[in-house]
Amino acid sequence: MRDLLDIKGASGTVYRFSRLREGRPLSAMGGNFVYARMNGDAVELVYTGESENLMKDAQTQWSVAVEGFGAEHLFSRLNISERVRKSENEDILAAVSPPMNTAAPKPVRRKKAD
């Protein structure tokens, strides 16, 4: 698996992400992140998101991604500007449909009041 991943958005812009490696912590800065898996030699995106604190938020869905979608790698891209992060994430989502981003949410079961 390579350490850099270039993802082309619907606009044609290419965004470069760096793979998180064991022992290297995520930054507390804002940025975009993707969960990915390998399919032969091809990299498939499982999920794409953005956060104002990658260290805090980028791994919150990791166990779901691994167990339910076969994620193997986490990539991040530093980006302090919230507006730019959101725009980049929307551009990537318009080009790629990662299964975790497009999966229907599970219904929440509520207890009936007595």
Beta strands, then each sheet from edge to edge (+ up, - down):
strand 1: 4-8
strand 2: 14-19
strand 3: 31-39
strand 4: 42-51
strand 5: 73-78
sheet 1: 1+ 2- 5+ 3- 4+
end
